[in-house]
Amino acid sequence: MRALLKALLNALLNAMPGASFRTSLRRAAAAALAAAAAAASAPLAAAELKAVTVVRGLVNPWALAFLPDGRMLVTEKPGRLRIVDARGHIGPPLTGVPAVANVGQCGLLDVVLDPKFDDNRLVYWTFAEPGERGTNGTAVARGKLEGGRGEERLADVRVIFRQSPKVDSRAHCGSRIAFGRDGLLWVGLGDRFSHKEAAQELGNHLGKVVRITSEGGVPVSNPFAARHTAQPELWSIGHRNIQGLAVHPETGELWASEHGPQGGDEINIVLAGRNYGWPLVTYGRNYGSGTPIGEEGPKPGFEQPLKHWVPVSVAPSGLAFITSDRYPGWKGSLVVGTLRAQTLIRLTLDGRRVTGEQKLLTELGQRIRDVRQGPDGWLYIVTDGSEGQIIRLEK
């Protein structure tokens, strides 16, 4: 607007004696249009963002999913799934959630709606399922959201996938889930920290991405389905601790964020049958000593990350692609929440190449656990902690 007014003022000045009013006005109009187009395409600056708190008072919230009416399903790590609304009202815990092992980094984790939710009312979530003698493992459950508004409950709940084996660990449960365009479900799973070598073995689900049907079955097109020595659900191997999954809106490819140890956090495109290196090929170092864990690569047979952070970890978490026009110059970007860095990172992309990095909300001082684009086109972030918030990013 400022550029437009300036251009119109110049037009009036140029229309003084000695200049053609019509010619000057035409030139000014062209300049004003060019200035307006430039302003519209200029990427939004971090200082132009306004963080609006929608909900506060959640206990270690982990993920959110938007219901068709604009309300949100939110997981709390201790084992509660709630519905919250844009007025900040937090509903009671939904009944029907199975027992959750709330230990260390593990608990009630991700939540997504079935792509046909309007018809079947199905909700899917990941959680640490208790096992025998103190063990636990990441599992996927689904249930039908029934009942009137304000009286919802989960019915017909069943576990459709269990990570094998269950182990005695409080760390690296992962876990994010995402539906592909084909209606199949990807699940990101951690290596459980003390079992990192298992990430390279095909006979378990540790440090893997798996792909299952919405019923929990094995798609025949899975890359290892026909190999008798492999778990048939495997989609990719060699992951450490996946914390974000998002499906590219144009290509349909699965993108993931995962934690390295001391440095070595990664953004990857997760392709069928590929090996992502952990712990053989990694930019991460051993905690404290800083000594190498494996080779840095590139190395034949292992995928290189699209983006990695060294020497200090940012601890990337939830991912979202920006497809709305709410944020000038940001459409097509990938936004990444971070835990350790306590910022929102916007990555600019050129196809499969990361071309730039912008740090946002640096003044917030909160661990950002999840980020989703809402049906209104705004970005919503979930902050971690005993007084967790859902924040809408406006401009």
C-alpha positions in Angstrom: 0.0 0.0 0.0 2.9 2.4 0.9 4.4 1.7 -2.5 1.1 2.3 -4.3 0.6 5.7 -2.6 4.1 6.8 -3.4 3.6 5.9 -7.1 0.4 7.9 -7.3 2.1 10.9 -5.7 4.8 10.7 -8.3 2.1 10.7 -11.0 0.7 14.0 -9.7 4.2 15.5 -9.6 5.0 14.4 -13.1 1.7 15.9 -14.3 2.9 19.4 -13.6 3.6 21.7 -16.6 6.1 20.3 -19.0 4.9 16.7 -18.7 2.0 14.8 -20.2 -0.5 14.0 -17.5 -1.8 10.9 -19.3 1.6 9.5 -20.0 2.8 10.1 -16.4 -0.3 8.6 -15.0 0.1 5.5 -17.1 3.7 5.1 -16.1 2.8 5.6 -12.4 0.1 3.0 -12.7 2.5 0.5 -14.2 5.1 1.3 -11.4 2.4 0.9 -8.7 1.3 -2.5 -10.1 4.9 -3.7 -10.2 5.5 -2.5 -6.7 2.3 -4.2 -5.5 3.3 -7.5 -7.2 6.8 -7.3 -5.6 5.3 -6.7 -2.2 2.9 -9.6 -2.6 5.7 -12.0 -3.6 8.2 -10.9 -1.0 8.5 -13.6 1.7 6.9 -12.7 5.0 9.4 -11.6 7.6 9.6 -13.3 11.0 8.8 -10.0 12.7 5.5 -9.8 10.9 4.2 -13.0 12.6 1.8 -12.7 15.5 1.5 -15.7 17.9 -2.1 -16.0 19.1 -2.7 -18.4 21.9 -5.8 -20.5 21.2 -5.6 -23.0 24.0 -3.5 -23.1 27.2 -3.2 -25.5 30.1 -2.6 -28.8 28.3 -0.3 -31.4 29.9 2.6 -32.3 27.6 0.5 -32.2 24.4 2.0 -34.2 21.6 -0.1 -33.8 18.5 -3.3 -32.4 17.1 -5.7 -33.2 14.3 -8.5 -31.0 13.0 -12.1 -32.2 13.1 -14.4 -31.2 10.2 -16.2 -28.7 12.4 -12.9 -26.9 13.2 -12.4 -28.3 16.7 -9.2 -30.2 17.4 -8.3 -33.6 18.7 -5.2 -33.3 21.0 -3.1 -36.0 22.6 -1.5 -35.5 26.0 1.5 -37.7 26.6 0.3 -39.1 30.0 -2.5 -40.9 28.1 -5.4 -38.5 27.5 -7.0 -37.7 24.1 -9.2 -34.5 24.3 -11.2 -32.3 22.1 -10.5 -28.6 22.3 -12.1 -25.7 20.5 -11.0 -22.3 19.1 -12.4 -20.5 22.2 -9.9 -22.3 24.4 -12.3 -24.8 25.9 -10.6 -28.1 26.8 -13.0 -31.1 26.8 -12.7 -34.1 29.2 -10.6 -37.1 28.2 -12.3 -39.3 25.7 -13.1 -42.8 27.0 -11.8 -45.8 25.2 -8.0 -45.0 25.0 -6.0 -48.2 25.9 -3.5 -48.2 28.8 -0.4 -46.1 28.0 3.1 -46.5 29.2 3.9 -42.9 30.2 7.7 -43.2 30.7 10.4 -40.9 29.7 9.9 -39.9 26.0 7.1 -42.4 25.6 3.4 -42.1 26.1 0.4 -41.1 24.0 1.8 -39.7 20.8 0.4 -38.9 17.4 -3.2 -38.7 16.2 -4.7 -38.5 12.7 -8.1 -38.8 11.1 -9.0 -41.4 8.5 -9.1 -39.8 5.0 -12.8 -40.9 4.9 -13.6 -39.6 8.4 -16.8 -37.9 7.3 -18.1 -41.4 6.4 -16.5 -43.7 8.9 -15.6 -41.4 11.9 -12.3 -43.4 12.4 -9.4 -41.9 14.4 -5.9 -43.4 14.6 -3.2 -42.8 17.2 0.2 -44.1 18.3 1.2 -44.8 21.9 3.6 -46.7 24.0 1.9 -50.0 24.9 2.8 -51.6 28.2 4.3 -55.1 28.0 5.5 -57.7 30.4 8.2 -57.1 33.0 8.5 -53.3 32.4 8.7 -53.5 28.6 6.8 -51.4 26.2 6.5 -50.8 22.5 5.0 -48.3 20.1 1.6 -49.4 18.8 -1.1 -48.0 16.5 -4.7 -48.1 17.7 -7.9 -46.9 16.0 -11.4 -46.2 17.2 -14.7 -44.7 16.1 -15.5 -41.2 17.4 -19.2 -41.5 18.5 -21.6 -39.3 20.4 -23.0 -35.8 20.1 -20.9 -32.6 20.3 -19.5 -32.4 23.8 -20.4 -36.0 24.6 -17.9 -37.8 22.2 -16.4 -41.1 23.1 -14.2 -43.7 21.3 -15.9 -47.0 20.4 -14.7 -50.2 18.7 -11.1 -49.5 19.8 -8.5 -52.0 18.7 -4.8 -52.1 18.3 -3.9 -52.6 14.6 -0.1 -52.7 14.8 2.5 -53.5 17.5 6.2 -52.8 17.2 8.2 -55.9 17.7 10.0 -56.6 19.9 8.8 -54.7 23.1 11.8 -53.6 25.0 12.7 -52.2 28.4 13.3 -48.5 27.4 12.0 -45.1 28.2 13.3 -43.5 25.0 12.9 -43.2 21.2 9.3 -44.4 20.8 9.0 -42.0 17.8 6.3 -41.7 16.6 4.3 -40.1 13.8 1.7 -41.5 11.4 0.6 -40.3 8.0 -1.9 -41.5 5.4 -0.6 -41.8 1.8 -2.7 -40.9 -1.2 -3.5 -44.6 -1.6 -5.1 -44.8 1.8 -2.2 -46.8 3.3 -0.8 -45.8 6.7 2.9 -44.9 7.3 4.2 -45.2 10.9 7.6 -43.8 12.0 9.3 -45.8 14.8 12.3 -45.2 16.9 15.3 -47.5 17.6 14.5 -47.4 21.4 17.9 -45.8 22.1 19.8 -48.8 23.5 19.0 -51.0 20.5 20.5 -48.8 17.7 22.1 -51.8 15.9 18.7 -53.3 15.4 17.8 -50.4 13.0 19.9 -52.2 10.4 18.2 -55.6 10.9 15.1 -56.6 8.9 13.7 -59.0 11.5 12.3 -56.3 13.8 10.5 -52.9 13.8 13.1 -50.9 15.7 14.4 -47.8 13.8 12.0 -48.3 10.9 9.2 -46.8 8.9 6.4 -49.3 8.4 3.4 -49.3 6.0 0.1 -51.0 6.9 -3.5 -50.9 5.7 -6.1 -49.0 7.7 -7.1 -52.4 9.2 -3.5 -53.2 10.1 -2.8 -55.6 7.3 0.3 -55.8 5.1 0.2 -54.3 1.6 1.5 -56.8 -0.9 3.5 -53.9 -2.6 5.6 -53.4 0.6 9.3 -53.6 -0.4 10.1 -56.5 2.0 6.8 -58.3 2.0 8.1 -61.3 0.0 11.3 -61.7 2.0 10.9 -64.4 4.6 13.7 -63.0 6.9 12.1 -59.5 7.1 9.1 -58.1 8.9 6.6 -57.6 6.1 5.4 -54.2 7.3 8.8 -52.6 6.7 8.9 -49.6 4.3 12.4 -48.3 5.1 15.2 -49.0 7.6 18.1 -47.3 9.4 16.2 -44.6 11.3 17.1 -43.3 14.8 14.0 -41.6 16.2 11.4 -40.2 13.8 9.5 -37.2 15.2 7.8 -35.8 12.2 6.0 -37.1 9.1 4.3 -35.2 6.3 3.1 -36.1 2.8 4.2 -33.8 0.0 1.1 -32.1 -1.4 2.3 -32.4 -5.0 4.4 -35.6 -5.2 2.7 -37.7 -2.5 6.1 -38.6 -1.2 6.7 -39.1 2.5 9.0 -36.6 4.2 10.3 -37.1 7.7 12.3 -35.4 10.5 14.4 -37.5 12.9 16.6 -36.8 15.8 20.3 -37.4 15.7 22.3 -37.8 18.9 24.8 -34.9 19.4 24.2 -33.2 16.0 23.1 -35.1 13.0 19.3 -34.3 13.0 17.9 -35.0 9.6 15.1 -34.2 7.1 14.6 -37.1 4.6 12.3 -38.2 1.8 11.4 -41.7 2.9 11.4 -44.1 -0.1 10.4 -47.7 -0.3 13.1 -50.2 0.6 15.8 -47.6 1.3 18.4 -47.6 4.1 18.8 -44.3 5.9 22.0 -45.2 7.6 21.6 -45.2 11.3 24.0 -46.0 13.1 26.4 -46.9 10.3 26.2 -43.6 8.3 25.3 -40.5 10.3 26.5 -37.0 10.9 25.7 -37.4 14.6 28.4 -37.9 17.3 28.5 -39.7 20.7 27.1 -37.7 23.6 29.8 -35.9 25.6 32.9 -37.2 23.9 31.9 -36.0 20.4 33.5 -39.0 18.8 32.2 -40.4 15.5 29.5 -43.0 15.6 29.7 -44.1 12.0 30.8 -42.7 8.7 29.4 -39.4 7.5 28.8 -40.5 3.9 27.8 -40.3 1.2 28.2 -44.1 1.0 26.7 -46.4 -1.6 23.6 -48.2 -0.4 22.6 -45.5 2.1 20.4 -42.4 1.6 21.9 -38.9 2.3 19.6 -36.5 4.2 18.1 -33.6 2.3 19.0 -31.4 5.3 21.0 -32.0 8.5 22.1 -29.9 11.5 25.6 -30.0 13.0 27.4 -29.7 15.3 24.4 -28.8 17.6 21.1 -30.6 17.4 17.9 -28.6 17.0 15.7 -31.7 17.8 13.2 -31.4 14.9 9.7 -32.5 15.6 6.4 -32.0 13.7 6.3 -31.2 10.0 3.9 -29.4 7.7 3.9 -28.2 4.2 2.4 -24.8 3.6 -0.2 -24.9 0.8 -2.3 -21.9 1.8 -1.9 -18.3 0.7 -2.0 -16.9 4.3 1.7 -16.2 4.4 3.1 -14.2 1.4 6.0 -15.9 -0.2 5.8 -19.0 1.9 3.6 -21.3 -0.2 5.5 -24.6 -0.9 7.7 -24.3 2.2 8.2 -27.0 4.8 7.9 -25.9 8.4 9.6 -27.8 11.2 9.0 -27.5 14.9 12.0 -27.9 17.2 12.4 -29.0 20.8 16.0 -28.2 21.7 16.2 -25.0 19.5 12.8 -23.9 20.7 12.0 -22.3 17.3 9.9 -22.9 14.2 12.1 -23.4 11.2 10.9 -22.7 7.6 12.8 -24.5 4.9 12.5 -23.2 1.3 12.5 -25.9 -1.3 13.4 -26.4 -4.9 12.0 -29.8 -5.7 13.9 -32.2 -3.5 16.5 -29.6 -2.6 16.5 -27.4 0.5 17.5 -23.9 -0.6 17.1 -21.9 2.6 16.3 -21.8 6.3 14.4 -19.2 8.2 14.1 -19.3 12.0 10.7 -18.1 13.4 9.3 -17.6 16.9 12.7 -17.3 18.4 11.3 -15.2 21.2 8.7 -17.7 22.2 11.1 -19.8 24.3 9.0 -22.9 24.1 9.6 -26.5 22.9 7.5 -26.9 19.7 6.2 -30.4 19.6 3.9 -30.3 16.6 2.9 -28.0 13.7 -0.2 -28.4 11.4 -1.8 -26.3 8.8 -5.4 -25.7 9.8 -8.5 -25.8 7.5 -8.5 -22.0 7.7 -5.0 -21.9 6.2 -3.2 -20.7 9.3 -0.4 -22.6 11.0 -1.0 -24.1 14.4 1.8 -25.1 16.7 1.7 -27.3 19.9 4.1 -26.4 22.7 5.5 -29.1 25.0 5.4 -28.8 28.8 3.1 -29.0 31.8 1.3 -25.9 30.6 1.2 -26.7 26.9 -0.4 -24.4 24.4 -1.9 -24.4 20.9 -0.8 -21.3 19.1 -2.1 -19.9 15.8 0.4 -18.0 13.7 -1.2 -14.9 12.1 0.2 -11.9 10.3 
